[in-house]
Amino acid sequence: MKRSLFQRSFWIAILLMAAAVIGLSVLAMLRDHPVVSRNPPPAAPQTREIPESQLGQMIRKAGDAAFQAQEQRVDGLLAAAYGPVYAAIPAYADFHYSVLGEYSELGTAALGRMSEGMEARLFPELAPALVKVAQDLDRGFMDNFRASLDRQVGEELAGSGASVGPGEVTRHIQRDAIARIGVTAPVAVTMTLAAQPAVKAAAGLMAKKLATKIAGKAAAKGAVKATGVGSGAAGGAAICSPGGPVASILCGAGAAAVIWFGTDAAIVNLDEYFNREEFEAELHAMIDDNRAEARHHLLGALETRRVATEDFTFRGAAEGAGQEAAGSVPRDGGN
């Protein structure tokens, strides 16, 4: 009797343990099942490829928008770059309307080096300032290009649903366009090569115009001073004659020098009184011409960048997208 009870208890315990194991296994399977899982895996994001022809239109529109935005900034940037040049006009006029300045300009003009003096006094920092303007335009162009292209792609995908993102090919073309346009015909490279020669050319042109006027003024003053200096020397010699022949010569020469430089100073002062305003206006106009040339040059370089967006081609877009997904996209430096 006791043995039979023990056997029944043993098998009941075995059955209970087997049922517990089976039950726990079923619960584990149900927990991991996607239908009843508490934390189901996230759904794969939806993507959409934008046709290449449409992407090409977006890239061209982005280029146009970038050009127009920078075109509006050029005048303000040039105003800042040329500010010190215009501010130097009064100081140069002070130098020009002085006896020292007159003789200095005559000497440098005779040696063919007057343009160097004008460059040093009026344009000492213009060339690097123009390069900075070009660099600023490059940065602005790329910022506007990237923002416009991103906005257009985002608006197009938004029409397919809030959670729809760009496909691999679309994403590759978008990134590739930004990278390739970023290294195509930078304005700064063009301006770096052209800025210093342009400044030298402007100073040379201004010096040539001023040299002609200075030579004319010198000739006119020479005729006026010849009579005054000759009579002044004779008068000085007569006054100093009691001191003997040598004293008379030295005294006459001293009087002539005083009259010569005194006449110079008087004529320069009269010239400044009547002509300084016109002289400064002429300098201003010549600087305006140089600034207009710089503006034309900068806009031409920006136009070259804009045209590059029209010539954009999709070389190996699908292959590039596959390599990008694999994490190994080759660098492509051109259009």
Backbone torsions as a table, in degrees:
resi	resn	phi	psi	omega
1	MET	NA	-48.6	179.8
2	LYS	-65.8	-35.9	-179.8
3	ARG	-68.2	-39.2	178.6
4	SER	-64.6	-40.4	179.0
5	LEU	-64.8	-37.9	-179.6
6	PHE	-66.6	-42.1	-180.0
7	GLN	-63.6	-43.2	179.7
8	ARG	-62.8	-40.5	179.8
9	SER	-63.9	-38.6	-179.1
10	PHE	-62.3	-48.6	-177.9
11	TRP	-70.0	-31.5	176.8
12	ILE	-64.9	-42.9	179.3
13	ALA	-62.3	-41.9	178.3
14	ILE	-61.4	-44.6	-179.2
15	LEU	-64.0	-39.9	179.2
16	LEU	-64.6	-42.2	178.8
17	MET	-65.6	-40.0	178.5
18	ALA	-63.5	-41.7	179.1
19	ALA	-64.1	-38.7	179.2
20	ALA	-64.4	-42.7	179.7
21	VAL	-63.5	-44.3	179.7
22	ILE	-63.4	-42.5	-179.6
23	GLY	-63.0	-43.9	179.1
24	LEU	-63.8	-37.6	178.7
25	SER	-64.5	-41.9	178.9
26	VAL	-64.4	-41.7	178.8
27	LEU	-62.2	-40.4	179.3
28	ALA	-64.1	-39.6	179.1
29	MET	-67.0	-40.2	178.8
30	LEU	-66.3	-36.7	-179.5
31	ARG	-64.4	-37.9	-178.8
32	ASP	-86.0	-7.1	-179.6
33	HIS	-70.0	136.3	-176.4
34	PRO	-61.2	-23.4	-177.7
35	VAL	-72.9	-38.6	-173.4
36	VAL	-109.5	2.4	-177.7
37	SER	-64.2	138.6	179.0
38	ARG	-72.0	-32.8	-179.2
39	ASN	-123.0	80.4	-177.9
40	PRO	-67.1	147.7	179.1
41	PRO	-62.7	144.3	-178.2
42	PRO	-63.7	144.4	179.3
43	ALA	-69.8	145.6	179.2
44	ALA	-62.9	134.2	-178.2
45	PRO	-64.6	144.1	178.6
46	GLN	-81.6	138.1	179.1
47	THR	-129.4	162.9	179.0
48	ARG	-147.6	136.1	176.7
49	GLU	-89.9	132.0	175.0
50	ILE	-91.0	133.5	-178.5
51	PRO	-56.2	145.3	-178.2
52	GLU	-60.5	-37.4	179.3
53	SER	-61.3	-39.1	178.4
54	GLN	-70.9	-39.2	176.1
55	LEU	-62.6	-37.3	176.9
56	GLY	-61.2	-40.7	177.2
57	GLN	-64.8	-39.3	178.8
58	MET	-63.3	-41.8	-179.6
59	ILE	-63.9	-41.5	178.7
60	ARG	-65.2	-41.7	177.8
61	LYS	-63.3	-38.6	178.1
62	ALA	-64.2	-38.7	177.1
63	GLY	-64.7	-42.3	178.2
64	ASP	-62.9	-43.8	-179.6
65	ALA	-63.5	-41.1	179.9
66	ALA	-65.2	-41.6	179.3
67	PHE	-63.0	-48.0	-178.0
68	GLN	-62.3	-39.5	-180.0
69	ALA	-64.6	-40.9	-179.1
70	GLN	-76.6	-30.7	176.6
71	GLU	-59.4	-36.3	179.2
72	GLN	-71.9	-18.9	-178.1
73	ARG	-93.1	-17.3	-171.7
74	VAL	-57.5	-48.6	-175.7
75	ASP	-61.8	-40.8	178.8
76	GLY	-65.2	-41.5	179.1
77	LEU	-66.3	-40.2	178.7
78	LEU	-68.5	-34.3	177.4
79	ALA	-60.4	-40.8	177.8
80	ALA	-68.3	-39.6	-178.8
81	ALA	-68.0	-37.5	-177.7
82	TYR	-90.6	-4.5	179.0
83	GLY	-53.7	-50.2	178.8
84	PRO	-62.5	-29.6	179.7
85	VAL	-67.4	-48.7	178.0
86	TYR	-63.4	-37.0	-179.1
87	ALA	-66.9	-22.0	-178.8
88	ALA	-83.5	-7.7	-177.5
89	ILE	-60.4	-49.0	-179.8
90	PRO	-59.2	-40.0	179.4
91	ALA	-65.4	-38.5	178.0
92	TYR	-68.1	-36.7	177.4
93	ALA	-64.1	-38.8	175.8
94	ASP	-58.9	-43.5	179.1
95	PHE	-66.1	-44.2	-177.8
96	HIS	-62.2	-41.4	-178.8
97	TYR	-93.8	53.7	173.3
98	SER	-141.2	154.1	-179.6
99	VAL	-61.8	-42.8	178.9
100	LEU	-61.5	-45.3	-180.0
101	GLY	-63.3	-39.0	-180.0
102	GLU	-61.1	-48.7	-179.1
103	TYR	-68.7	-34.0	178.3
104	SER	-65.8	-45.4	179.5
105	GLU	-65.0	-39.6	177.5
106	LEU	-62.1	-42.6	-179.1
107	GLY	-66.2	-46.6	-179.0
108	THR	-68.9	-32.8	176.7
109	ALA	-65.9	-41.3	179.0
110	ALA	-63.6	-33.2	-179.7
111	LEU	-88.1	-2.3	-178.1
112	GLY	72.7	26.3	-176.8
113	ARG	-123.3	19.3	-178.4
114	MET	-65.4	-32.7	-179.4
115	SER	-63.1	-32.3	179.3
116	GLU	-64.5	-40.8	178.1
117	GLY	-65.5	-40.7	179.0
118	MET	-65.7	-39.8	178.8
119	GLU	-62.8	-41.5	-178.9
120	ALA	-69.1	-33.5	-175.9
121	ARG	-88.3	-30.9	-175.3
122	LEU	-107.8	-33.6	-172.7
123	PHE	-122.4	39.1	-173.5
124	PRO	-63.8	-31.5	-175.3
125	GLU	-121.8	14.4	-174.5
126	LEU	-70.2	-43.2	-177.2
127	ALA	-58.1	-52.1	177.4
128	PRO	-64.2	-30.4	178.6
129	ALA	-66.7	-37.7	178.0
130	LEU	-68.2	-35.6	176.9
131	VAL	-64.6	-40.0	177.7
132	LYS	-64.6	-37.5	175.9
133	VAL	-59.6	-45.6	179.7
134	ALA	-62.5	-41.6	178.6
135	GLN	-63.8	-39.8	178.4
136	ASP	-63.8	-41.4	178.4
137	LEU	-65.2	-38.6	177.1
138	ASP	-61.0	-47.1	179.5
139	ARG	-62.2	-45.1	179.9
140	GLY	-63.3	-40.5	179.3
141	PHE	-59.7	-48.2	-178.2
142	MET	-68.4	-37.2	176.8
143	ASP	-61.7	-45.4	179.6
144	ASN	-67.7	-40.4	179.7
145	PHE	-61.9	-48.2	-178.1
146	ARG	-63.6	-45.2	-178.1
147	ALA	-64.7	-40.9	-179.4
148	SER	-66.7	-43.5	-179.8
149	LEU	-66.5	-43.6	178.0
150	ASP	-60.8	-41.6	-179.2
151	ARG	-64.5	-43.5	-179.4
152	GLN	-64.6	-43.4	178.1
153	VAL	-63.2	-43.7	179.7
154	GLY	-61.7	-42.3	179.9
155	GLU	-66.1	-38.7	179.6
156	GLU	-65.6	-44.1	-179.3
157	LEU	-71.0	-29.4	179.6
158	ALA	-62.3	-27.0	177.8
159	GLY	-69.1	-17.0	179.2
160	SER	-94.9	-4.4	-178.7
161	GLY	133.9	151.7	-174.4
162	ALA	-65.9	-28.1	-174.5
163	SER	-100.3	10.3	-177.5
164	VAL	-87.6	128.4	179.1
165	GLY	-112.1	173.0	180.0
166	PRO	-72.8	145.0	175.4
167	GLY	-73.6	174.3	-175.5
168	GLU	-62.3	-42.9	-179.0
169	VAL	-66.7	-44.1	178.7
170	THR	-61.0	-45.6	-179.5
171	ARG	-63.4	-39.8	179.4
172	HIS	-64.5	-46.2	-179.1
173	ILE	-63.1	-40.9	-179.7
174	GLN	-61.4	-48.4	-180.0
175	ARG	-68.0	-38.5	-179.0
176	ASP	-65.7	-39.7	179.0
177	ALA	-61.8	-44.6	180.0
178	ILE	-63.7	-42.4	-178.7
179	ALA	-67.4	-42.8	-175.6
180	ARG	-74.3	-40.7	177.1
181	ILE	-66.3	-28.7	-179.2
182	GLY	-65.0	-24.7	-178.4
183	VAL	-111.4	9.1	-178.0
184	THR	-95.5	118.4	172.7
185	ALA	48.9	57.5	177.5
186	PRO	-60.8	139.6	179.4
187	VAL	-63.6	-35.9	-176.0
188	ALA	-63.2	-34.9	179.5
189	VAL	-65.4	-45.0	179.3
190	THR	-62.8	-44.7	-176.9
191	MET	-71.1	-33.2	177.7
192	THR	-59.9	-38.4	179.7
193	LEU	-76.7	-28.9	-171.8
194	ALA	-100.9	-21.1	-170.3
195	ALA	-61.4	-54.9	-175.8
196	GLN	-64.4	-44.4	175.2
197	PRO	-60.2	-36.3	179.3
198	ALA	-65.5	-40.7	178.3
199	VAL	-64.3	-43.9	179.1
200	LYS	-63.0	-39.8	179.0
201	ALA	-65.2	-40.9	178.8
202	ALA	-64.5	-44.6	178.6
203	ALA	-63.8	-37.7	179.0
204	GLY	-65.5	-41.5	178.9
205	LEU	-65.1	-44.0	178.6
206	MET	-64.0	-41.3	-179.9
207	ALA	-64.3	-38.8	179.5
208	LYS	-62.9	-43.5	179.7
209	LYS	-65.9	-42.2	-177.9
210	LEU	-72.2	-34.2	-179.1
211	ALA	-61.2	-38.0	178.6
212	THR	-63.1	-43.5	179.6
213	LYS	-67.4	-41.6	-178.1
214	ILE	-63.6	-41.4	178.8
215	ALA	-62.9	-40.7	178.5
216	GLY	-64.2	-42.0	178.9
217	LYS	-65.1	-40.0	-179.1
218	ALA	-63.8	-40.8	179.7
219	ALA	-65.2	-41.9	179.9
220	ALA	-65.4	-41.3	179.9
221	LYS	-69.0	-33.0	179.4
222	GLY	-61.0	-40.0	179.2
223	ALA	-66.7	-39.0	-179.3
224	VAL	-68.5	-41.3	-174.2
225	LYS	-76.6	-24.9	-175.1
226	ALA	-59.2	-45.7	-179.3
227	THR	-69.1	-44.7	-177.3
228	GLY	-65.8	-39.5	-178.4
229	VAL	-70.4	-39.8	180.0
230	GLY	-63.1	-44.6	179.5
231	SER	-70.8	-32.7	178.7
232	GLY	-66.7	-39.2	179.1
233	ALA	-66.2	-41.0	178.6
234	ALA	-64.9	-41.3	178.8
235	GLY	-65.5	-39.8	179.7
236	GLY	-65.5	-39.6	179.1
237	ALA	-65.8	-37.8	179.1
238	ALA	-65.6	-40.9	-179.7
239	ILE	-65.4	-37.6	-175.6
240	CYS	-90.3	2.0	-175.2
241	SER	-57.4	-34.0	178.4
242	PRO	-59.5	-18.4	-179.7
243	GLY	-84.6	-0.2	178.6
244	GLY	103.1	171.8	-176.0
245	PRO	-61.5	-45.5	-178.1
246	VAL	-64.6	-45.8	178.8
247	ALA	-61.5	-36.5	-179.7
248	SER	-65.4	-41.0	179.6
249	ILE	-64.9	-47.8	-179.5
250	LEU	-63.7	-42.4	-178.6
251	CYS	-66.0	-39.1	178.9
252	GLY	-66.6	-39.6	178.3
253	ALA	-64.7	-40.3	178.5
254	GLY	-63.6	-41.9	178.7
255	ALA	-64.0	-39.0	179.1
256	ALA	-63.3	-41.4	179.9
257	ALA	-64.3	-42.5	178.6
258	VAL	-61.2	-44.0	-179.1
259	ILE	-66.8	-40.6	-179.0
260	TRP	-59.0	-54.8	-178.0
261	PHE	-72.2	-31.2	175.7
262	GLY	-64.7	-41.5	177.0
263	THR	-63.8	-42.2	176.3
264	ASP	-55.1	-50.3	-177.3
265	ALA	-62.2	-41.5	-179.2
266	ALA	-65.3	-43.5	-179.2
267	ILE	-68.1	-39.9	178.1
268	VAL	-61.9	-42.8	179.1
269	ASN	-63.3	-42.0	177.7
270	LEU	-64.8	-42.1	178.7
271	ASP	-60.5	-43.2	178.7
272	GLU	-64.2	-41.4	-177.3
273	TYR	-60.8	-42.8	-174.4
274	PHE	-91.0	-25.4	-168.4
275	ASN	-123.0	-5.2	-174.4
276	ARG	-61.3	-43.9	-178.2
277	GLU	-60.1	-42.4	178.1
278	GLU	-66.6	-38.3	179.6
279	PHE	-62.3	-46.5	179.0
280	GLU	-64.0	-37.3	178.3
281	ALA	-63.8	-38.4	177.7
282	GLU	-65.0	-43.2	176.4
283	LEU	-60.1	-44.3	-179.5
284	HIS	-60.1	-43.3	-178.8
285	ALA	-65.4	-40.1	179.2
286	MET	-66.4	-37.2	176.5
287	ILE	-68.5	-36.9	175.1
288	ASP	-57.8	-42.7	179.7
289	ASP	-62.2	-42.0	179.1
290	ASN	-65.8	-39.7	178.4
291	ARG	-64.1	-39.2	177.9
292	ALA	-64.4	-37.8	177.0
293	GLU	-65.6	-40.8	178.1
294	ALA	-63.7	-40.3	178.5
295	ARG	-62.3	-45.4	179.3
296	HIS	-60.8	-40.6	-179.3
297	HIS	-66.2	-43.7	-179.3
298	LEU	-65.3	-43.4	179.7
299	LEU	-66.4	-34.9	176.2
300	GLY	-63.4	-40.7	178.5
301	ALA	-67.3	-38.7	176.6
302	LEU	-65.5	-37.2	178.2
303	GLU	-63.4	-36.9	176.8
304	THR	-61.3	-40.5	177.5
305	ARG	-66.3	-39.6	179.6
306	ARG	-64.2	-44.4	179.9
307	VAL	-61.1	-32.4	178.6
308	ALA	-60.8	-31.0	178.4
309	THR	-72.2	-24.0	177.3
310	GLU	-76.9	-28.3	-177.7
311	ASP	-92.2	10.2	-176.3
312	PHE	-64.2	133.5	178.1
313	THR	-122.3	152.2	-177.8
314	PHE	-101.5	85.3	-178.4
315	ARG	-88.3	116.6	176.5
316	GLY	60.3	43.2	-176.0
317	ALA	-62.7	-45.2	-177.5
318	ALA	-65.7	-43.5	178.9
319	GLU	-64.0	-40.9	179.1
320	GLY	-63.1	-37.3	178.7
321	ALA	-65.2	-39.4	178.3
322	GLY	-65.3	-40.5	178.2
323	GLN	-68.5	-35.3	178.8
324	GLU	-64.7	-41.3	179.1
325	ALA	-64.3	-32.3	179.0
326	ALA	-82.2	-7.7	177.1
327	GLY	88.3	19.6	179.9
328	SER	-140.2	78.9	180.0
329	VAL	-95.7	124.5	178.5
330	PRO	-70.2	150.3	178.5
331	ARG	-76.8	136.8	178.9
332	ASP	-127.4	113.3	-173.1
333	GLY	-95.0	-1.3	-176.4
334	GLY	-132.0	177.4	177.4
335	ASN	-84.7	NA	NA
